[in-house]
Amino acid sequence: MATPSRTEYSQPELSNVGIIALVPDLWEPKWQPRHQVLSRLAQYFHVVWVDAPPSWRRSLSALRSRRAAAKEAPPTPAGFEVYRPEFWLPRLGRPAWLGRLMSRERLKRASDRLRARGCTKVVLYIWRPEFADAIDQTSYDLSVYHIDDEYSFSSTETEVSPVERRLLESVGQVFIHSPALLRKKGGFNPHTEFVPNGVDYQLYATSAPEPEDLRHIPRPRIGYVGWIKRMVDWELLFELSSIHPQWSFVFVGPKSPHSDIDDLLKRISDLPNVHFLGGKPTSSLGGYPQHFDVCTMPYRLDDYTKYIYPLKMHEYLASGQPVVSAPICSVEEFAPVLGIANSPENWSKAIEHALSGRENSPARRAARQKVARQHDWEVLVDKIACTISQRLGIALPTAAGVNVEVGS
């Protein structure tokens, strides 16, 4: 995995500040927003990424797979450390007292790693409500809750859970990644900021060779990069790929464990113009959108997708290629640089327009890349780092930051 462009350094800018990052997944080659943010925060502060511990039932069996995963893990910046909790410190639900004891011990070991690096101030950085109890289980100078999804994952509207509401009200700082989530959850804490999902601009904008598994697929290629999941409108895609056999529909990404879409995926994969290429390491993804003719975000419209801010949006725009999306809330402000469609007929027209000469002009390509550049992860993480340092009452040595508007 290629590390971010500004992570070649020997010490973070504020070497006396450390972050304990409580995340729901592992440090691995397939990156989520938390991988992007925390790896770059190591430019500013020491970071200890705490791998999500397995349940006690899987603690011994997970030991071997975790060792294998550690060998494949991407490199880490100098100020960044991955703490893989010992097999005898698993995640426990019951008895509750023992689960709390295990959690405290994991937090202590993460904190000890920061203290050993000379950190005198600690930031507890929480990425899911499931880690809410940590705010009462360790000492810290600032607590942060970063919301990068609607964690109910429900397609019908739900209220903010009591656990998440308490977390929102208790932490010292909240970051929220989508406008709709900001409206839903932004009123619980006065220290709340909007920070959208971003892009490793250089990875997606720098010209890359055509991936080997794309070369045999005829153009025009209508592409999608991301998880193969139920939130994607597979009925729409089946209809489009059926009525447009002259277009190749290409899907790059691993399948989510959503068995309810298996039948639809089987039907669509049987079509000769549909191609599933599987998951890829984040470091190799940049070349795919560049060699699509149209990049798509074909989401279903429901009470879950209205809250998302697609990670792929600015990655697509950075490639310079035309983009067509479902009309979800977070894409509306980007209508000047992408197409929006809300029915099979409109999708056909939008893709046809995206394939036209006008949408492939140098001026349109430059407009898309300009928007993506404003959402480079470097810009967004600089904003996060400045906010954290301000909340700690410490000035960053490079306090000027990058003053770029990243959303309203």
Secondary structure as UniProt FT lines:
FT   TURN            5..6
FT   TURN            15..16
FT   STRAND          17..22
FT   HELIX           33..41
FT   TURN            42..44
FT   STRAND          46..50
FT   HELIX           56..58
FT   HELIX           59..72
FT   TURN            78..79
FT   STRAND          80..83
FT   TURN            87..88
FT   HELIX           96..116
FT   TURN            117..118
FT   STRAND          121..126
FT   HELIX           129..136
FT   STRAND          142..147
FT   TURN            151..152
FT   HELIX           162..170
FT   STRAND          173..176
FT   HELIX           179..185
FT   TURN            186..187
FT   STRAND          192..194
FT   HELIX           201..205
FT   HELIX           212..214
FT   TURN            215..216
FT   STRAND          221..225
FT   TURN            230..231
FT   HELIX           234..243
FT   TURN            245..246
FT   STRAND          248..252
FT   HELIX           259..261
FT   HELIX           262..269
FT   TURN            272..273
FT   STRAND          274..278
FT   HELIX           282..284
FT   TURN            285..286
FT   HELIX           287..290
FT   STRAND          294..297
FT   TURN            303..304
FT   HELIX           305..307
FT   HELIX           311..319
FT   STRAND          323..325
FT   HELIX           329..337
FT   STRAND          339..340
FT   HELIX           344..354
FT   TURN            357..360
FT   HELIX           362..374
FT   HELIX           377..392
FT   TURN            397..400
//
